[in-house]
Amino acid sequence: MEIIHHGAASGVTGSCHELVVSEDVSVLIDIGLFQGAETSGSEGARGGSNENNQAIDFSIERVKALIITHCHIDHVGRLPWLLIAGFRGPIFCTRATAHLLPMVIEDALKVGMTRNREVIQGVLGTLASMLTPADFDDWVQVLPELKVRFRQAGHILGSAYVECQKMGSLSRSSGTLASALPTKAIDYPEVNKVPELHLTDPNFLVVFSGDLGCKNSPLLPDPTPLERADMLVLESTYGDKNHENRSERQARLKRVVERCVKDRGAVLIPAFSIGRTQELLYELEDIIFECKSREGAREGNIWQDIIVIVDSPMAAEFTRQYRKMRDLWDAEALGRVADDRHPLNFKRMHIVDTHAEHHRLVNYLKSTGEPCIVIAASGMCTGGRMVNYLRALLPDPRTDVLFVGYQAAGTPGRDIQTYGPGGGYVELEGQRIWIKAQIHTLGGYSAHADQQELIDFIANAEQVKHVRLVHGDANVQREFRGVLQHRFPNMKIDCACDQ
């Protein structure tokens, strides 16, 4: 089997990999949107597109199915363009991803293509007819030539790494792929289940990591340990560094917010609607709960009146869906619910629904400096309501901007992160904004496994013969390759950026 990289070969967006099963049959693993500098392909990202065109620039004639690891935009955002290119094969993913995906695609259509309701509903109807949800850990038949299994990745709700294996012999032949396809929109958790197929004669196994999460992340189970791989296509977003631990990051978050309250300013947290927003709410509820139990203490008074504002309709909707899919939470989160706590819907949390309310809030904070925490998209400051907050509040020294996720090269988030601490500026929607706000980065809140966790993912497997690094800046891939070669001297290790 051959692997062709159509995105995330030398960057961290636009994930798309083609697994060629035979001369005229292949499948795609993910079909992500390019962002930041990678939209131009200027840094060599294969499959790169220009800023306003995410069109599919490779042949899909032999592509018979799409496999989705999770529904972040950099892994699914080019799906509308894939449909425009004529793809109508089945789309395999976990049940939670199947439930969340239509909302992500609807948002992508509104932002990048059209707001015509009839067109959007037509795309979503087509998408619903193609979705084929599967349970974690069940082998399912994707094509006559291929079976796959989704394993828990611990990145966002429903995220998976995918094991792909050429077909052995089937122990039963009943059930067809067509009968497994849902004929109406997904309504979690009553989605149709793909018939489980009992397979024997294991052959060459290719594993696509998708995005691997950190251990001990809020809400989510840890990634399922890797068993084996003949070839592992591994993300390397943080292949060059290790995160601070969870207790350290929560303590830093607490200190930043307390500084904000003291200075009568706002804390702005650019966050992706799926995953980071929910984890932050979970952590903030815990800080507020712990401080409330010490009402007489000074810190209890500081946190008593803090308001946590979620100003993103999409993030608010995904938070509601996270609450709905509570069966996928980890034991710690379920324990809090059992104690009558509400980590994603607590008293001091406020959701901004309308654009009018959003603009009133931005103007109010600009003129008053009322202390609060604002969580809004986009996570890399490339658009969304966060841009309005940044334009209004970056010049205010009372403001704190807190980055909790990766900022790709060429995005405003990376520029703020790079030039903000020195009093530089950032271009936002064509306007130069000078930065007087305090800039912070909490690496521990990243949804991506760090260097040590990626090493452990390989080391805990019974056998891994070949590792190919993807989804990382080229210099990070190469640095991480050196680390892995030293740790695993008998393993073949290469980088997609060099292919």
C-alpha positions in Angstrom: 0.0 0.0 0.0 1.2 3.5 -0.9 0.5 6.7 1.0 0.3 10.1 -0.8 0.1 13.3 1.3 -2.2 16.0 0.0 -2.0 18.2 3.1 -0.2 18.5 6.4 3.0 17.2 4.8 5.1 20.1 6.1 2.6 22.1 8.2 -0.2 21.7 10.7 -3.3 22.4 8.7 -5.0 20.8 5.7 -4.6 17.2 6.9 -5.3 14.9 3.9 -3.7 11.5 3.2 -4.5 9.1 0.4 -4.0 5.4 1.1 -3.6 3.6 -2.2 -4.9 0.1 -1.6 -4.5 -1.1 -5.2 -3.8 0.4 -8.6 -7.3 1.8 -9.1 -8.6 1.9 -5.5 -7.8 4.3 -2.7 -9.3 6.0 0.4 -8.7 9.4 1.9 -7.9 9.9 5.6 -9.2 13.4 6.4 -9.9 16.3 4.1 -8.8 19.4 6.1 -8.8 23.1 5.5 -5.6 25.0 5.0 -5.0 28.0 7.3 -2.5 30.8 7.7 0.7 30.7 5.6 -0.2 27.2 4.5 -3.1 28.4 2.3 -0.5 29.6 -0.3 1.6 26.5 -0.3 4.6 28.8 0.0 6.3 26.7 2.6 6.0 23.6 0.5 2.8 22.0 2.0 1.7 19.5 -0.6 -1.9 20.2 -1.6 -1.6 23.8 -0.6 -4.2 26.2 -2.1 -4.4 30.0 -2.4 -6.1 32.1 0.2 -9.5 32.1 -1.3 -9.5 28.7 -3.0 -9.5 25.4 -1.1 -10.5 23.4 -4.2 -9.3 19.8 -4.5 -6.3 19.8 -6.7 -5.7 16.1 -7.0 -7.5 13.3 -8.9 -10.3 11.6 -6.9 -11.1 9.1 -9.6 -9.9 6.1 -7.6 -11.0 7.4 -4.2 -13.8 5.1 -3.0 -14.2 6.2 0.6 -13.3 8.9 3.1 -12.2 8.1 6.6 -12.4 11.0 9.2 -10.4 11.0 12.4 -12.2 13.9 14.0 -14.2 17.0 13.1 -11.7 19.9 13.6 -11.8 22.2 10.6 -8.2 21.4 9.7 -9.2 17.8 9.2 -12.7 18.1 7.6 -13.0 21.7 6.3 -12.4 20.8 2.6 -15.3 18.3 2.6 -17.6 20.7 0.7 -15.0 21.1 -2.0 -14.6 17.3 -2.1 -18.4 17.0 -2.8 -18.1 19.7 -5.5 -15.3 17.6 -7.1 -17.8 14.8 -7.4 -17.1 12.5 -4.5 -20.1 10.5 -3.4 -18.5 7.5 -1.6 -19.2 6.5 2.0 -17.7 8.6 4.9 -16.6 6.6 7.9 -16.1 8.1 11.3 -17.0 7.5 15.0 -20.6 8.1 16.1 -19.8 11.3 18.0 -18.0 12.7 15.0 -20.9 11.8 12.8 -23.1 13.7 15.1 -20.9 16.8 15.3 -19.7 16.9 11.7 -22.8 18.5 10.0 -22.5 21.5 12.4 -18.8 22.0 11.5 -19.6 21.7 7.8 -22.5 24.1 8.0 -20.2 26.7 9.6 -17.5 26.1 7.0 -20.0 26.7 4.3 -21.2 29.9 5.8 -17.7 31.3 6.3 -16.1 30.1 3.1 -18.7 29.5 0.4 -22.4 30.6 0.8 -25.1 31.6 3.2 -27.8 30.4 0.9 -30.0 28.3 3.2 -31.2 26.1 0.4 -27.7 25.3 -0.8 -26.5 24.6 2.7 -29.4 22.2 3.4 -28.7 20.4 0.1 -25.1 19.9 1.1 -26.0 18.7 4.6 -28.6 16.3 3.2 -26.0 14.8 0.8 -23.5 14.5 3.7 -26.1 12.8 5.9 -26.7 10.1 3.3 -23.0 9.4 3.0 -22.1 9.2 6.8 -21.4 5.7 8.1 -20.8 5.9 11.9 -18.9 3.2 13.7 -18.2 2.4 17.3 -14.7 2.6 18.8 -12.7 -0.7 18.7 -15.0 -2.4 16.1 -13.4 -3.6 12.9 -15.6 -2.4 10.0 -15.5 -3.2 6.3 -14.8 0.0 4.3 -14.2 -1.6 0.9 -13.9 -5.2 -0.3 -10.2 -4.6 0.0 -10.0 -2.8 3.3 -11.1 -2.9 6.9 -10.6 -0.2 9.5 -10.8 0.2 13.3 -11.3 3.5 15.2 -9.4 3.8 18.5 -9.8 6.5 21.1 -7.4 9.4 20.5 -8.4 11.6 23.4 -8.1 14.8 21.4 -11.7 16.0 21.2 -15.0 14.2 21.7 -15.2 11.4 19.1 -11.6 11.7 18.0 -9.8 8.6 16.9 -6.7 7.2 15.4 -7.4 4.8 12.6 -6.0 1.3 11.9 -6.2 0.3 8.3 -5.7 -3.2 7.1 -6.1 -5.0 3.8 -8.8 -7.6 4.0 -8.2 -11.1 5.3 -11.0 -13.7 5.1 -14.4 -12.9 6.4 -16.0 -15.3 8.9 -19.4 -14.2 7.8 -20.7 -12.6 4.6 -24.1 -11.3 5.6 -24.7 -7.6 5.5 -23.8 -5.1 2.9 -22.2 -1.7 3.0 -25.2 -0.1 1.4 -27.5 -1.5 4.1 -25.2 0.3 6.7 -25.6 3.7 5.2 -28.1 5.9 7.1 -30.9 7.4 5.0 -31.7 10.4 7.3 -29.8 12.9 9.4 -27.8 11.6 12.3 -29.5 12.0 15.7 -27.1 10.9 18.4 -27.1 8.4 20.0 -29.6 6.6 17.9 -27.4 6.5 14.8 -27.2 3.4 12.7 -24.4 1.0 13.6 -22.1 -0.5 10.9 -22.4 -4.3 11.0 -19.4 -5.7 12.9 -17.3 -8.0 10.8 -15.1 -10.7 12.3 -11.9 -10.8 10.4 -8.9 -13.1 10.4 -5.5 -13.4 8.8 -4.1 -10.0 9.8 -1.9 -8.4 7.2 0.0 -5.2 6.7 -1.3 -2.6 9.2 -1.1 1.1 8.5 -2.1 3.4 11.4 -3.0 7.1 11.0 -2.8 8.9 14.3 -5.0 11.9 13.4 -4.4 14.2 16.3 -3.4 12.5 19.5 -4.6 14.1 22.8 -2.7 14.5 26.0 -3.1 12.2 29.0 -5.2 13.4 31.9 -7.1 15.9 29.7 -10.3 17.3 31.2 -13.5 15.4 30.1 -11.8 12.9 27.8 -10.4 9.4 28.3 -6.7 9.0 27.6 -5.7 7.7 24.1 -6.0 3.9 23.7 -2.5 2.4 23.7 -1.2 1.5 20.3 -0.9 -2.3 19.8 1.2 -2.5 16.7 1.8 -0.9 13.3 3.8 -1.9 10.2 3.6 1.8 9.3 2.5 4.6 11.7 1.6 8.0 10.1 2.2 10.1 13.2 1.3 13.8 13.9 4.2 15.9 15.2 2.7 19.2 16.2 4.6 19.4 19.4 7.4 16.9 18.5 9.9 19.5 19.7 8.6 20.3 23.2 6.9 19.0 26.3 3.8 20.6 28.0 3.6 21.7 31.6 1.4 19.3 33.7 -2.2 19.9 34.4 -1.8 21.2 37.9 0.8 23.8 36.8 -1.4 25.0 33.9 -4.4 25.4 36.1 -2.3 27.4 38.6 -1.0 29.7 35.8 -4.6 30.1 34.5 -5.7 31.1 38.0 -2.8 33.7 38.4 -3.6 35.3 35.0 -7.3 35.7 35.9 -6.4 37.1 39.3 -4.1 39.7 37.7 -6.9 40.6 35.4 -9.3 41.2 38.3 -6.7 43.3 40.1 -6.0 45.5 37.1 -9.7 45.7 36.1 -9.1 44.3 32.7 -10.4 41.4 30.5 -8.8 38.1 29.8 -9.2 37.1 26.1 -8.9 33.5 25.3 -9.0 32.6 21.5 -10.2 29.0 21.5 -11.4 26.5 19.0 -15.1 25.9 19.3 -14.7 22.1 19.7 -12.5 20.8 22.5 -10.5 23.8 23.9 -13.6 25.8 24.9 -15.1 22.8 26.8 -11.8 22.0 28.5 -11.4 25.6 29.6 -15.0 25.8 31.0 -14.2 22.6 32.9 -11.1 24.0 34.4 -12.6 27.4 35.2 -15.6 25.8 37.0 -13.1 23.8 39.1 -11.2 26.9 40.1 -14.4 28.8 40.9 -15.7 25.8 42.9 -12.5 25.5 44.9 -12.3 29.2 45.7 -15.9 29.3 46.6 -15.2 26.8 49.3 -12.9 29.4 50.8 -15.3 32.3 50.8 -13.6 34.1 53.7 -10.2 34.1 51.9 -9.1 36.9 49.7 -9.0 34.6 46.6 -12.5 33.5 47.2 -13.7 37.1 47.0 -11.6 37.6 43.8 -13.3 34.7 42.0 -16.8 35.3 43.6 -18.0 37.7 40.9 -15.9 36.8 37.9 -18.0 36.2 34.8 -17.0 33.6 32.1 -18.3 34.7 28.7 -18.6 32.3 25.8 -19.0 34.5 22.8 -19.3 32.0 19.9 -22.6 30.5 18.8 -20.7 27.5 17.4 -18.8 27.0 20.7 -22.0 27.3 22.7 -23.7 24.7 20.5 -20.8 22.3 20.8 -20.8 22.8 24.5 -24.5 21.8 24.6 -23.6 18.7 22.5 -20.8 17.8 24.8 -23.3 17.9 27.7 -25.6 15.7 25.6 -22.9 13.1 25.0 -22.0 12.7 28.6 -21.6 9.0 28.2 -18.2 9.7 26.5 -16.8 11.7 29.4 -14.1 10.3 31.6 -14.6 9.1 35.1 -13.5 12.3 36.8 -16.0 14.4 34.9 -18.8 12.0 35.6 -17.9 12.1 39.2 -18.3 15.9 39.3 -21.8 15.5 37.8 -22.6 12.9 40.5 -21.6 15.5 43.1 -24.2 17.9 41.5 -21.6 20.1 39.8 -22.1 21.3 36.3 -18.7 21.7 34.7 -20.1 22.9 31.3 -23.0 24.9 32.6 -22.1 26.7 35.8 -23.7 29.7 37.4 -21.0 32.3 36.5 -21.0 31.3 32.8 -22.8 33.5 30.3 -23.4 32.8 26.6 -23.6 35.6 24.0 -26.0 34.7 21.3 -26.6 37.6 19.0 -24.3 39.9 17.0 -26.0 42.9 18.6 -25.2 41.7 22.1 -21.6 40.9 21.0 -21.0 44.4 19.7 -22.5 45.9 22.9 -20.2 43.8 25.0 -17.1 44.7 23.0 -17.9 48.4 23.3 -18.7 48.1 27.0 -15.4 46.3 27.8 -13.5 48.9 25.8 -14.9 51.8 27.7 -15.2 50.3 31.2 -12.4 47.7 31.6 -14.8 45.4 33.5 -12.9 42.3 34.6 -14.1 39.1 32.9 -13.0 36.1 30.9 -14.0 36.0 27.3 -13.7 32.7 25.3 -14.3 33.1 21.6 -13.3 31.8 18.2 -11.3 31.6 16.2 -8.5 29.8 17.9 -5.8 31.3 15.7 -7.5 34.7 15.5 -8.1 34.3 11.8 -11.7 35.4 12.0 -14.8 35.2 14.2 -15.8 37.3 17.1 -12.4 37.2 18.8 -11.0 39.6 16.2 -13.4 42.4 17.4 -12.2 41.9 21.0 -8.6 42.0 19.9 -9.0 45.2 17.9 -10.7 46.9 20.8 -8.6 45.6 23.7 -5.1 44.8 22.5 -4.0 48.4 23.0 -5.2 48.4 26.6 -2.4 47.3 29.1 -5.1 46.0 31.5 -6.0 43.3 28.9 -4.5 39.8 29.1 -4.5 37.5 26.0 -4.1 33.9 26.8 -3.2 31.4 24.1 -4.1 27.8 24.9 -3.6 26.1 21.5 -1.2 25.9 18.6 -0.8 29.1 16.5 0.1 28.3 12.9 2.7 30.4 11.0 1.0 33.2 9.1 -1.9 33.6 11.4 -2.7 36.7 13.5 -2.5 34.5 16.6 1.2 33.6 15.8 2.0 37.3 15.2 0.4 38.3 18.5 2.2 35.5 20.3 5.6 36.5 18.7 5.5 40.3 18.6 3.1 41.1 21.4 5.5 40.6 24.4 7.8 43.2 22.9 5.1 45.8 22.3 4.8 45.1 18.6 1.8 45.1 16.4 -0.5 42.8 14.5 -2.5 43.3 11.3 -6.2 42.5 11.9 -8.5 42.9 8.9 -6.1 45.3 7.2 -5.7 47.5 10.3 -2.5 47.8 12.3 -3.2 47.2 16.0 -0.4 48.0 18.5 -0.2 45.6 21.4 0.0 46.8 24.9 -1.8 43.9 26.4 0.0 41.1 28.3 0.4 38.0 26.2 0.5 34.5 27.8 0.8 31.0 26.4 -0.3 27.9 28.4 1.1 25.0 26.5 -0.5 22.5 28.9 -3.9 23.2 27.5 -2.9 22.0 24.0 -5.1 19.3 22.7 -2.0 17.7 21.1 0.3 15.1 22.7 3.7 16.5 23.5 7.1 15.0 22.6 7.2 12.5 25.5 3.6 11.4 25.0 4.3 10.8 21.3 7.4 8.8 22.2 5.4 6.8 24.7 2.7 6.1 22.1 5.3 4.3 20.0 7.3 2.7 22.8 4.2 1.1 24.4 3.3 -0.8 21.2 4.3 -4.4 20.7 5.9 -3.5 17.4 6.2 -0.5 15.1 8.3 -1.0 12.0 8.1 2.4 10.2 7.1 5.9 11.4 6.3 8.7 9.1 5.9 12.1 10.7 3.2 14.5 9.4 1.2 17.4 10.8 4.2 19.4 12.0 6.3 22.3 10.8 9.2 20.9 8.7 11.8 21.9 11.2 9.8 20.3 14.0 9.4 17.1 12.0 13.2 16.8 11.4 14.1 17.6 14.9 11.6 15.0 16.2 12.9 12.5 13.7 16.4 12.8 15.3 14.9 12.3 18.8 13.1 9.2 17.6 16.1 7.8 15.7 18.1 8.1 18.9 15.4 6.4 21.0 14.5 3.7 18.4 17.7 3.0 16.4 16.3 0.0 14.6 13.1 1.6 13.5 12.6 3.3 10.0 11.7 6.9 10.6 11.1 9.6 7.9 9.3 12.9 7.4 6.5 13.7 5.0 8.1 17.1 4.4 11.0 15.2 2.8 9.0 12.8 0.6 
